[in-house]
Amino acid sequence: MSSNEALLRALDSVIDPELRRPITELGMVGDARLDGTRAEVTILLTIDGCPLRSTIEADVRAALLTLHGVEQVEVALDVMDPQQRAALREQLASRRTPFSDPASLTRVIAVASGKGGVGKSSITANLSVALAARGFKVGLIDADVHGFSIPSLMGIKQNPTRVDDMILPPVAHGVKVISIGMFLDSNQPVIWRGPMLHRALEQFLSDVYFGDLDFLFLDLPPGTGDIAISVSQLLPNSELLVITTPQSTATEVAERAGTIALQTKQKVIGVVENMSHLQMPDGSKMEIFGSGGGAKLSHSLGTQLGYPVPLMAQLPLEEALREGSDRGIPVVLSAPGSRAAIELSALADSLGQRPRGLAGRNLPMSLQ
């Protein structure tokens, strides 16, 4: 093996932190040569001012220092020219299967609730992170345009990177994330009506490069409004996971969020009861918001939809869950031994058990 081949082989291990693919495969390696104990390489960044340039430079340096005999590494950072960026866009687009395509193997799960304040967003963030930690490729769209909170819950302060008309989403805890909050100054409100909401979701699905995903989660706004309808139109293969709390009022409202599936033809895969109880020091449980709401909702949805809708998890009230959310580190990572984290991890395991494939899908057929 020549010295240049050895350099490129070492650089195969360097993964672009946004595109999540080897920099050698993305055409980001320019000149590379080995001169005695000194390795020199030029890295072509996708844009000038790349926010993760220091990460890429450090990873390149670390990879080349693993080569036998290399004691010094010189990394020069340059920027792709328009032709190179166009070639990159074309390469990425050619490998992308739209999530709306019946042949897509990505499992799309829209997390819904009837009302706000039931913990839907924190559950969505934790499930995404838990599945990513298990080796799945996961994307997360914050579709709650008016009440976006996913960037804060995931600890994201970085803006998306634009490569011409393609948007590269930030990666947090192994999850590719996009939210309208990443395009706003400070905490300004979003005052949009139906058509603009639909267009925003459409752009997230078409202009954002998620790559090949095993799971795509959507954090829906509460209720059965424009976004819920748009998701069913733009992602006809999407499934619904309904979040509720134990009290009867929340359950009744959540039922409407689930029975929308009768009209949209989506499948409701299950119910999660959040704030189920508070664990007391003596081992007893205090049911602050009552009990039985999740089971009641599960039974009601199953009766109306005509197939079993299981109660998949009952999550306790726990300070660790709130603390992790406030820090931008979901509880499955910040306190994996907590009761909430254990329940959320078990739920993620349940979702991850279904094999990735086309079984049970309605696929188009044509006779020649």
Wavefront OBJ file of the C-alpha trace (Angstrom):
o trace
v 0.000 0.000 0.000
v 1.376 3.422 -0.985
v 1.741 6.220 1.565
v -1.113 8.198 -0.034
v -3.374 5.145 0.064
v -2.546 4.728 3.747
v -3.485 8.363 4.396
v -6.828 7.976 2.627
v -7.516 4.708 4.423
v -6.983 6.469 7.755
v -9.232 9.350 6.686
v -12.029 6.873 5.896
v -12.648 6.801 9.644
v -13.360 10.554 9.820
v -17.121 11.148 9.722
v -18.559 14.527 8.787
v -20.498 15.553 11.929
v -23.461 16.917 9.946
v -23.737 14.565 6.974
v -22.665 11.552 9.073
v -20.668 9.990 6.263
v -16.891 9.586 5.692
v -15.201 12.738 4.426
v -13.412 10.647 1.791
v -16.770 9.570 0.384
v -18.048 13.156 0.345
v -15.150 14.491 -1.711
v -13.876 16.607 1.175
v -10.254 15.471 0.937
v -8.043 17.573 -1.318
v -4.266 17.150 -1.452
v -2.818 14.528 0.887
v 0.798 13.425 1.191
v 3.185 11.797 3.610
v 6.688 13.250 3.949
v 8.692 11.108 6.354
v 7.088 11.501 9.755
v 4.948 14.431 8.614
v 1.430 14.048 7.145
v -0.119 16.920 5.208
v -3.739 17.071 4.078
v -6.155 19.673 2.727
v -9.791 19.351 3.797
v -12.499 20.945 1.659
v -15.319 22.250 3.859
v -18.817 22.471 2.402
v -19.122 26.191 3.185
v -16.947 29.032 4.378
v -17.399 29.499 8.115
v -18.439 25.882 8.684
v -19.570 25.782 12.357
v -17.919 22.405 12.954
v -14.600 23.091 11.259
v -12.647 22.645 14.503
v -14.312 19.265 15.098
v -13.429 18.069 11.599
v -9.846 19.336 11.924
v -9.379 17.584 15.281
v -10.821 14.309 13.953
v -8.563 14.419 10.885
v -5.507 15.095 13.030
v -6.372 12.235 15.404
v -6.956 9.799 12.519
v -3.625 10.549 10.824
v -1.666 10.287 14.059
v -2.731 6.624 14.246
v -0.554 5.865 11.186
v 2.706 4.119 11.904
v 5.610 6.566 11.874
v 3.515 9.750 11.717
v 4.558 12.210 14.393
v 3.323 15.514 12.966
v 0.115 16.411 11.104
v -0.538 19.582 9.121
v -4.232 20.180 8.299
v -5.171 22.948 5.865
v -8.830 23.932 5.652
v -10.242 25.133 2.338
v -13.747 25.474 0.900
v -15.423 23.587 -1.932
v -15.902 25.540 -5.155
v -19.408 25.775 -6.706
v -18.784 22.772 -8.967
v -17.680 20.603 -6.047
v -20.702 21.649 -3.984
v -23.016 20.887 -6.911
v -21.442 17.433 -7.247
v -21.935 16.865 -3.513
v -25.611 17.890 -3.684
v -26.172 15.591 -6.631
v -24.452 12.729 -4.846
v -26.546 13.193 -1.700
v -29.791 13.601 -3.629
v -29.180 10.420 -5.610
v -28.976 8.392 -2.384
v -32.057 9.907 -0.758
v -35.436 8.183 -0.782
v -38.250 10.616 0.095
v -39.961 9.648 3.341
v -43.300 9.793 1.517
v -42.159 7.115 -0.938
v -43.932 3.792 -0.217
v -40.563 2.094 -0.770
v -38.918 4.107 2.028
v -37.677 1.889 4.853
v -37.717 4.740 7.374
v -40.243 4.302 10.152
v -41.997 7.651 10.619
v -43.577 8.195 14.047
v -45.613 11.327 14.745
v -45.971 11.952 18.487
v -49.348 13.530 19.260
v -51.357 14.764 22.219
v -54.771 16.289 22.678
v -53.554 19.159 24.845
v -50.312 20.866 25.763
v -48.342 20.325 28.943
v -48.469 16.518 28.976
v -44.746 16.030 28.230
v -45.063 15.114 24.568
v -41.910 16.944 23.470
v -39.690 15.583 26.246
v -40.891 12.049 25.473
v -40.163 12.561 21.767
v -36.663 13.842 22.509
v -35.896 10.953 24.855
v -37.158 8.274 22.463
v -35.060 9.751 19.637
v -31.915 9.825 21.752
v -32.500 6.353 23.213
v -32.861 4.804 19.754
v -29.770 6.654 18.483
v -27.818 5.285 21.451
v -28.861 1.801 20.324
v -27.234 2.323 16.943
v -30.249 3.415 14.924
v -30.066 6.355 12.526
v -32.612 8.842 13.842
v -34.020 12.164 12.681
v -36.311 14.516 14.611
v -38.541 17.250 13.195
v -39.960 19.802 15.618
v -43.323 20.201 13.877
v -44.778 22.228 16.761
v -44.080 25.457 14.909
v -45.889 27.763 17.322
v -44.637 26.058 20.485
v -41.212 24.733 19.469
v -39.103 23.379 22.323
v -36.985 20.592 20.823
v -33.788 22.700 20.367
v -33.788 23.526 24.082
v -34.630 19.953 25.140
v -31.773 18.627 22.974
v -29.291 21.325 24.027
v -28.878 22.684 20.482
v -27.496 26.189 20.042
v -25.993 25.676 16.585
v -27.851 26.868 13.484
v -28.358 24.572 10.493
v -25.736 24.745 7.750
v -26.872 25.731 4.262
v -25.139 24.230 1.234
v -26.772 26.299 -1.506
v -30.419 25.144 -1.394
v -29.758 22.152 0.874
v -30.044 22.405 4.670
v -27.832 20.265 6.896
v -29.504 19.765 10.296
v -27.529 20.011 13.543
v -26.750 16.708 15.256
v -27.351 16.379 18.995
v -26.790 13.182 20.979
v -26.589 11.277 17.687
v -29.920 12.639 16.374
v -30.341 14.904 13.346
v -32.704 17.699 14.411
v -34.541 20.502 12.641
v -36.865 23.122 14.120
v -38.285 26.463 13.068
v -36.719 27.797 16.261
v -33.290 27.415 14.643
v -34.174 30.081 12.066
v -35.499 32.738 14.460
v -33.803 35.480 16.420
v -34.100 34.901 20.175
v -37.523 33.733 21.386
v -39.759 35.593 18.956
v -43.244 34.174 18.332
v -44.272 32.527 15.059
v -47.543 33.976 13.746
v -48.422 31.771 10.796
v -51.635 30.360 9.360
v -52.388 27.020 7.739
v -50.747 27.343 4.297
v -47.500 28.660 5.782
v -47.436 25.853 8.355
v -47.906 23.281 5.601
v -45.136 24.848 3.533
v -42.739 24.880 6.501
v -43.260 21.158 7.090
v -42.944 20.490 3.364
v -39.592 22.302 3.277
v -38.321 20.394 6.302
v -39.060 17.162 4.447
v -37.679 18.211 1.065
v -34.844 20.674 1.708
v -33.285 19.203 4.873
v -30.758 16.439 4.278
v -31.426 13.691 6.826
v -29.788 10.929 4.827
v -30.823 7.326 5.267
v -32.789 7.021 8.527
v -34.174 4.115 10.491
v -36.549 6.386 12.411
v -37.967 9.851 11.802
v -39.853 11.369 14.739
v -42.168 14.356 14.449
v -43.114 16.324 17.540
v -46.630 17.459 16.604
v -48.435 20.447 18.081
v -51.264 19.551 20.464
v -54.669 18.853 18.959
v -55.879 18.043 15.470
v -55.034 21.198 13.538
v -53.289 22.024 10.285
v -49.955 20.324 11.002
v -51.585 17.020 11.968
v -53.480 17.017 8.675
v -50.387 18.053 6.701
v -48.371 15.198 8.215
v -50.962 12.672 7.046
v -50.853 14.140 3.528
v -47.082 14.539 3.215
v -46.203 11.324 5.081
v -49.004 8.823 4.393
v -46.942 5.978 5.912
v -46.524 7.778 9.230
v -47.758 6.254 12.489
v -49.151 7.971 15.575
v -48.007 7.623 19.174
v -50.484 9.338 21.508
v -49.370 10.920 24.797
v -51.763 11.542 27.682
v -51.799 11.968 31.456
v -53.980 9.930 33.829
v -56.785 12.418 34.470
v -60.041 11.989 32.583
v -60.008 15.455 30.999
v -56.643 14.861 29.320
v -57.759 11.404 28.203
v -60.901 12.708 26.533
v -58.930 15.328 24.608
v -56.194 12.827 23.670
v -58.866 10.521 22.275
v -59.620 13.103 19.603
v -55.917 13.266 18.683
v -55.957 9.499 18.197
v -59.242 9.068 16.364
v -58.094 11.502 13.684
v -56.512 8.342 12.275
v -59.987 7.251 11.142
v -59.902 10.093 8.623
v -56.181 10.271 7.849
v -55.743 6.459 7.546
v -52.684 6.504 9.797
v -52.060 3.741 12.307
v -52.012 4.483 16.022
v -49.232 2.288 17.396
v -49.840 2.944 21.072
v -50.510 5.185 24.052
v -48.028 6.559 26.599
v -49.302 7.738 29.983
v -47.026 10.437 31.375
v -47.014 11.731 34.985
v -48.561 8.417 35.956
v -47.545 8.616 39.611
v -45.026 10.002 42.062
v -42.826 7.415 43.770
v -42.729 8.061 47.516
v -39.718 7.364 49.795
v -41.553 4.475 51.454
v -42.112 2.764 48.087
v -45.764 3.728 47.731
v -47.122 5.647 44.749
v -49.000 8.926 44.924
v -51.343 9.279 41.955
v -51.437 13.067 41.807
v -53.429 13.230 38.583
v -55.631 10.213 39.227
v -55.237 6.822 37.632
v -56.409 4.702 34.741
v -56.406 7.363 32.046
v -53.875 5.647 29.815
v -55.617 2.281 30.005
v -58.973 3.925 29.333
v -57.589 5.729 26.284
v -55.952 2.533 25.014
v -59.255 0.643 25.246
v -61.300 3.457 23.706
v -58.968 3.934 20.734
v -58.793 0.193 20.136
v -62.591 -0.037 20.084
v -63.039 2.879 17.698
v -60.150 2.045 15.359
v -60.858 -1.671 15.212
v -57.404 -2.951 16.217
v -55.427 -3.177 19.474
v -53.831 0.085 20.629
v -51.570 -0.919 23.524
v -50.670 1.151 26.557
v -46.936 1.083 25.866
v -45.572 2.898 28.923
v -46.537 4.622 32.167
v -43.943 7.243 33.042
v -43.577 8.477 36.619
v -43.255 12.062 37.739
v -39.568 12.454 38.427
v -37.270 15.392 39.039
v -34.499 13.851 36.940
v -36.663 14.093 33.829
v -37.207 17.809 34.343
v -33.554 18.423 35.200
v -32.344 16.635 32.066
v -34.745 18.624 29.905
v -33.599 21.918 31.435
v -29.941 21.020 30.755
v -30.569 19.884 27.189
v -29.497 16.334 28.031
v -32.480 13.933 27.875
v -32.916 11.811 30.991
v -32.067 8.551 29.185
v -28.521 9.979 29.002
v -28.341 12.266 32.027
v -29.830 9.812 34.559
v -30.133 6.397 32.878
v -30.822 4.657 36.194
v -33.849 6.798 37.029
v -37.314 5.243 36.847
v -38.386 7.557 34.026
v -35.266 6.727 32.001
v -35.780 2.992 32.501
v -39.398 3.223 31.286
v -38.435 5.393 28.305
v -35.590 3.040 27.390
v -37.951 0.060 27.522
v -40.350 1.934 25.234
v -37.505 2.670 22.812
v -36.561 -1.021 22.853
v -40.155 -1.901 22.009
v -40.182 0.498 19.046
v -36.803 -0.779 17.870
v -37.849 -4.412 17.816
v -39.848 -4.142 14.619
v -37.527 -5.131 11.743
v -36.798 -2.563 9.083
v -38.505 -3.712 5.907
v -41.503 -3.447 3.604
v -43.638 -6.098 5.313
v -47.203 -4.872 5.734
v -46.735 -1.888 3.390
v -49.030 -1.080 0.504
v -46.740 -0.866 -2.499
v -47.644 0.344 -6.008
v -47.879 -2.351 -8.676
v -48.000 -2.126 -12.423
v -48.570 -4.870 -14.955
v -46.337 -4.827 -18.016
l 1 2 3 4 5 6 7 8 9 10 11 12 13 14 15 16 17 18 19 20 21 22 23 24 25 26 27 28 29 30 31 32 33 34 35 36 37 38 39 40 41 42 43 44 45 46 47 48 49 50 51 52 53 54 55 56 57 58 59 60 61 62 63 64 65 66 67 68 69 70 71 72 73 74 75 76 77 78 79 80 81 82 83 84 85 86 87 88 89 90 91 92 93 94 95 96 97 98 99 100 101 102 103 104 105 106 107 108 109 110 111 112 113 114 115 116 117 118 119 120 121 122 123 124 125 126 127 128 129 130 131 132 133 134 135 136 137 138 139 140 141 142 143 144 145 146 147 148 149 150 151 152 153 154 155 156 157 158 159 160 161 162 163 164 165 166 167 168 169 170 171 172 173 174 175 176 177 178 179 180 181 182 183 184 185 186 187 188 189 190 191 192 193 194 195 196 197 198 199 200 201 202 203 204 205 206 207 208 209 210 211 212 213 214 215 216 217 218 219 220 221 222 223 224 225 226 227 228 229 230 231 232 233 234 235 236 237 238 239 240 241 242 243 244 245 246 247 248 249 250 251 252 253 254 255 256 257 258 259 260 261 262 263 264 265 266 267 268 269 270 271 272 273 274 275 276 277 278 279 280 281 282 283 284 285 286 287 288 289 290 291 292 293 294 295 296 297 298 299 300 301 302 303 304 305 306 307 308 309 310 311 312 313 314 315 316 317 318 319 320 321 322 323 324 325 326 327 328 329 330 331 332 333 334 335 336 337 338 339 340 341 342 343 344 345 346 347 348 349 350 351 352 353 354 355 356 357 358 359 360 361 362 363 364 365 366 367 368
